[in-house]
């Protein structure tokens, strides 16, 4: 038996094929949508997945203002952050983060609510910080990434 024919193939950054996908967030529940987007960003839906390599796709989420939260979470849930200074603990609700996404000083493609939720679902290391840059979230149905030829997928078909 030739043991050299049984090689374990591990993907690296050069061999990974990345795609661009568009997801419509209309009437989707925020947490369920983001958990499926986290799978796509990490590349867990691909057969060539490796946990230490960035093998996921670039994700564009459109109609982010139409996402919903169940119950009273839009006003009652509190996200905490810390500025690093004494007395610098800040808190925000999903409602205020949604309003902040319309601020003209925030870079296009960055949605504060989605970034807060997605950071919690990705690894807390260098890889997670790199993966979050592959997410682009827009409030309306238009996005400036038409040159990448993104394919539209139905998020409810992903398991």
Short mmCIF file of the C-alpha atoms (twelve columns), coordinates in Angstrom:
data_MODEL
# 
_entry.id   MODEL 
# 
loop_
_atom_site.group_PDB 
_atom_site.id 
_atom_site.type_symbol 
_atom_site.label_atom_id 
_atom_site.label_alt_id 
_atom_site.label_comp_id 
_atom_site.label_asym_id 
_atom_site.label_seq_id 
_atom_site.Cartn_x 
_atom_site.Cartn_y 
_atom_site.Cartn_z 
_atom_site.pdbx_PDB_model_num 
ATOM 1   C CA . UNK A 1   0.000   0.000  0.000   1 
ATOM 2   C CA . UNK A 2   1.364   3.374  -0.981  1 
ATOM 3   C CA . UNK A 3   1.115   5.613  2.075   1 
ATOM 4   C CA . UNK A 4   2.325   8.657  0.170   1 
ATOM 5   C CA . UNK A 5   -0.917  8.786  -1.793  1 
ATOM 6   C CA . UNK A 6   -2.889  9.659  1.349   1 
ATOM 7   C CA . UNK A 7   -1.988  13.286 1.827   1 
ATOM 8   C CA . UNK A 8   -4.085  15.554 3.975   1 
ATOM 9   C CA . UNK A 9   -4.687  18.730 2.028   1 
ATOM 10  C CA . UNK A 10  -4.844  21.849 4.132   1 
ATOM 11  C CA . UNK A 11  -5.930  25.082 2.436   1 
ATOM 12  C CA . UNK A 12  -3.823  28.196 2.674   1 
ATOM 13  C CA . UNK A 13  -4.543  31.818 1.840   1 
ATOM 14  C CA . UNK A 14  -3.469  31.421 -1.792  1 
ATOM 15  C CA . UNK A 15  -5.532  28.322 -2.561  1 
ATOM 16  C CA . UNK A 16  -8.834  29.613 -1.143  1 
ATOM 17  C CA . UNK A 17  -11.442 30.746 -3.661  1 
ATOM 18  C CA . UNK A 18  -13.428 33.652 -2.257  1 
ATOM 19  C CA . UNK A 19  -16.797 34.731 -3.600  1 
ATOM 20  C CA . UNK A 20  -19.063 37.719 -3.069  1 
ATOM 21  C CA . UNK A 21  -22.619 37.072 -1.872  1 
ATOM 22  C CA . UNK A 22  -25.583 39.399 -1.337  1 
ATOM 23  C CA . UNK A 23  -28.078 38.735 1.446   1 
ATOM 24  C CA . UNK A 24  -31.396 40.547 1.773   1 
ATOM 25  C CA . UNK A 25  -32.214 41.233 5.436   1 
ATOM 26  C CA . UNK A 26  -35.857 42.180 4.876   1 
ATOM 27  C CA . UNK A 27  -38.034 40.786 7.715   1 
ATOM 28  C CA . UNK A 28  -35.222 38.580 9.027   1 
ATOM 29  C CA . UNK A 29  -34.529 38.182 12.731  1 
ATOM 30  C CA . UNK A 30  -31.205 39.821 13.576  1 
ATOM 31  C CA . UNK A 31  -29.548 37.048 15.592  1 
ATOM 32  C CA . UNK A 32  -30.578 34.227 13.288  1 
ATOM 33  C CA . UNK A 33  -29.438 36.164 10.246  1 
ATOM 34  C CA . UNK A 34  -26.066 37.033 11.788  1 
ATOM 35  C CA . UNK A 35  -25.364 33.472 12.921  1 
ATOM 36  C CA . UNK A 36  -25.748 32.256 9.338   1 
ATOM 37  C CA . UNK A 37  -23.659 35.146 8.035   1 
ATOM 38  C CA . UNK A 38  -20.932 34.190 10.535  1 
ATOM 39  C CA . UNK A 39  -20.824 30.705 8.991   1 
ATOM 40  C CA . UNK A 40  -20.372 32.217 5.535   1 
ATOM 41  C CA . UNK A 41  -17.687 34.658 6.727   1 
ATOM 42  C CA . UNK A 42  -15.682 31.854 8.342   1 
ATOM 43  C CA . UNK A 43  -16.131 29.503 5.380   1 
ATOM 44  C CA . UNK A 44  -17.752 26.683 7.335   1 
ATOM 45  C CA . UNK A 45  -20.162 26.053 4.473   1 
ATOM 46  C CA . UNK A 46  -17.283 25.017 2.181   1 
ATOM 47  C CA . UNK A 47  -15.729 21.555 2.066   1 
ATOM 48  C CA . UNK A 48  -12.250 23.114 2.190   1 
ATOM 49  C CA . UNK A 49  -12.821 24.752 5.603   1 
ATOM 50  C CA . UNK A 50  -9.865  25.144 7.903   1 
ATOM 51  C CA . UNK A 51  -10.248 26.899 11.272  1 
ATOM 52  C CA . UNK A 52  -6.977  28.849 11.087  1 
ATOM 53  C CA . UNK A 53  -7.335  30.182 7.524   1 
ATOM 54  C CA . UNK A 54  -9.525  32.957 6.192   1 
ATOM 55  C CA . UNK A 55  -11.484 30.834 3.724   1 
ATOM 56  C CA . UNK A 56  -14.899 32.511 3.914   1 
ATOM 57  C CA . UNK A 57  -16.708 34.700 1.426   1 
ATOM 58  C CA . UNK A 58  -17.283 38.438 1.295   1 
ATOM 59  C CA . UNK A 59  -20.849 39.194 2.417   1 
ATOM 60  C CA . UNK A 60  -22.991 42.179 1.454   1 
ATOM 61  C CA . UNK A 61  -26.163 42.680 3.499   1 
ATOM 62  C CA . UNK A 62  -28.793 44.970 1.983   1 
ATOM 63  C CA . UNK A 63  -32.009 46.382 3.502   1 
ATOM 64  C CA . UNK A 64  -30.488 46.341 6.980   1 
ATOM 65  C CA . UNK A 65  -33.057 48.814 8.291   1 
ATOM 66  C CA . UNK A 66  -35.801 46.220 7.736   1 
ATOM 67  C CA . UNK A 67  -34.268 43.647 10.100  1 
ATOM 68  C CA . UNK A 68  -36.310 42.918 13.200  1 
ATOM 69  C CA . UNK A 69  -35.791 41.832 16.766  1 
ATOM 70  C CA . UNK A 70  -38.334 39.757 18.673  1 
ATOM 71  C CA . UNK A 71  -40.082 41.020 21.774  1 
ATOM 72  C CA . UNK A 72  -38.931 44.306 23.298  1 
ATOM 73  C CA . UNK A 73  -35.252 43.762 22.475  1 
ATOM 74  C CA . UNK A 74  -35.072 46.836 20.254  1 
ATOM 75  C CA . UNK A 75  -35.436 49.102 23.297  1 
ATOM 76  C CA . UNK A 76  -34.605 46.867 26.282  1 
ATOM 77  C CA . UNK A 77  -31.367 45.143 25.222  1 
ATOM 78  C CA . UNK A 78  -28.194 46.962 26.232  1 
ATOM 79  C CA . UNK A 79  -24.790 46.680 24.548  1 
ATOM 80  C CA . UNK A 80  -21.856 47.817 26.691  1 
ATOM 81  C CA . UNK A 81  -18.495 49.145 25.601  1 
ATOM 82  C CA . UNK A 82  -15.623 50.750 27.440  1 
ATOM 83  C CA . UNK A 83  -13.572 53.721 26.242  1 
ATOM 84  C CA . UNK A 84  -10.508 52.877 28.315  1 
ATOM 85  C CA . UNK A 85  -10.790 55.895 30.595  1 
ATOM 86  C CA . UNK A 86  -12.147 55.984 34.167  1 
ATOM 87  C CA . UNK A 87  -15.916 56.307 34.054  1 
ATOM 88  C CA . UNK A 88  -15.829 55.479 30.355  1 
ATOM 89  C CA . UNK A 89  -18.425 52.725 30.276  1 
ATOM 90  C CA . UNK A 90  -20.956 53.490 27.534  1 
ATOM 91  C CA . UNK A 91  -24.180 51.701 26.782  1 
ATOM 92  C CA . UNK A 92  -26.368 51.614 23.709  1 
ATOM 93  C CA . UNK A 93  -29.595 49.936 22.674  1 
ATOM 94  C CA . UNK A 94  -30.219 48.425 19.229  1 
ATOM 95  C CA . UNK A 95  -32.560 51.330 18.535  1 
ATOM 96  C CA . UNK A 96  -29.798 53.921 19.033  1 
ATOM 97  C CA . UNK A 97  -27.323 51.849 17.004  1 
ATOM 98  C CA . UNK A 98  -29.851 51.706 14.141  1 
ATOM 99  C CA . UNK A 99  -30.201 55.492 14.242  1 
ATOM 100 C CA . UNK A 100 -26.418 55.839 14.288  1 
ATOM 101 C CA . UNK A 101 -26.187 53.872 11.021  1 
ATOM 102 C CA . UNK A 102 -27.761 56.834 9.195   1 
ATOM 103 C CA . UNK A 103 -24.998 59.158 10.451  1 
ATOM 104 C CA . UNK A 104 -23.098 60.616 7.513   1 
ATOM 105 C CA . UNK A 105 -19.806 60.468 9.440   1 
ATOM 106 C CA . UNK A 106 -19.848 56.664 9.589   1 
ATOM 107 C CA . UNK A 107 -18.061 54.968 6.696   1 
ATOM 108 C CA . UNK A 108 -20.441 53.391 4.135   1 
ATOM 109 C CA . UNK A 109 -20.754 49.656 4.605   1 
ATOM 110 C CA . UNK A 110 -20.292 49.873 8.370   1 
ATOM 111 C CA . UNK A 111 -23.496 49.349 10.349  1 
ATOM 112 C CA . UNK A 112 -22.960 49.717 14.125  1 
ATOM 113 C CA . UNK A 113 -25.659 47.228 15.146  1 
ATOM 114 C CA . UNK A 114 -24.551 44.495 12.753  1 
ATOM 115 C CA . UNK A 115 -20.879 44.995 13.637  1 
ATOM 116 C CA . UNK A 116 -21.673 44.679 17.347  1 
ATOM 117 C CA . UNK A 117 -23.630 41.467 16.832  1 
ATOM 118 C CA . UNK A 118 -21.175 39.931 14.350  1 
ATOM 119 C CA . UNK A 119 -18.132 40.572 16.543  1 
ATOM 120 C CA . UNK A 120 -19.732 38.407 19.197  1 
ATOM 121 C CA . UNK A 121 -20.154 35.517 16.751  1 
ATOM 122 C CA . UNK A 122 -16.633 35.490 15.320  1 
ATOM 123 C CA . UNK A 123 -13.378 34.387 16.969  1 
ATOM 124 C CA . UNK A 124 -11.803 36.860 19.378  1 
ATOM 125 C CA . UNK A 125 -8.356  36.917 17.772  1 
ATOM 126 C CA . UNK A 126 -6.493  38.223 14.701  1 
ATOM 127 C CA . UNK A 127 -8.538  36.028 12.396  1 
ATOM 128 C CA . UNK A 128 -11.828 37.371 13.763  1 
ATOM 129 C CA . UNK A 129 -10.676 40.960 13.299  1 
ATOM 130 C CA . UNK A 130 -9.760  40.167 9.687   1 
ATOM 131 C CA . UNK A 131 -13.040 38.362 9.000   1 
ATOM 132 C CA . UNK A 132 -15.199 41.293 10.161  1 
ATOM 133 C CA . UNK A 133 -13.662 43.419 7.383   1 
ATOM 134 C CA . UNK A 134 -15.292 41.102 4.804   1 
ATOM 135 C CA . UNK A 135 -18.782 42.222 5.894   1 
ATOM 136 C CA . UNK A 136 -20.530 45.161 4.225   1 
ATOM 137 C CA . UNK A 137 -23.948 46.281 5.486   1 
ATOM 138 C CA . UNK A 138 -26.186 48.846 3.766   1 
ATOM 139 C CA . UNK A 139 -29.549 50.244 4.879   1 
ATOM 140 C CA . UNK A 140 -31.047 50.462 1.408   1 
ATOM 141 C CA . UNK A 141 -31.333 48.019 -1.505  1 
ATOM 142 C CA . UNK A 142 -28.321 49.513 -3.364  1 
ATOM 143 C CA . UNK A 143 -24.663 48.699 -2.816  1 
ATOM 144 C CA . UNK A 144 -21.477 49.851 -4.602  1 
ATOM 145 C CA . UNK A 145 -20.050 46.342 -5.111  1 
ATOM 146 C CA . UNK A 146 -21.617 45.541 -8.499  1 
ATOM 147 C CA . UNK A 147 -18.168 45.213 -10.094 1 
ATOM 148 C CA . UNK A 148 -17.461 42.098 -8.003  1 
ATOM 149 C CA . UNK A 149 -20.470 40.296 -9.544  1 
ATOM 150 C CA . UNK A 150 -21.961 39.116 -6.252  1 
ATOM 151 C CA . UNK A 151 -24.468 36.310 -6.331  1 
ATOM 152 C CA . UNK A 152 -27.673 36.659 -4.370  1 
ATOM 153 C CA . UNK A 153 -28.395 33.834 -1.949  1 
ATOM 154 C CA . UNK A 154 -31.384 33.013 0.214   1 
ATOM 155 C CA . UNK A 155 -30.168 32.900 3.811   1 
ATOM 156 C CA . UNK A 156 -33.020 30.569 4.819   1 
ATOM 157 C CA . UNK A 157 -31.607 27.781 2.610   1 
ATOM 158 C CA . UNK A 158 -28.329 27.646 4.553   1 
ATOM 159 C CA . UNK A 159 -28.211 25.172 7.414   1 
# 
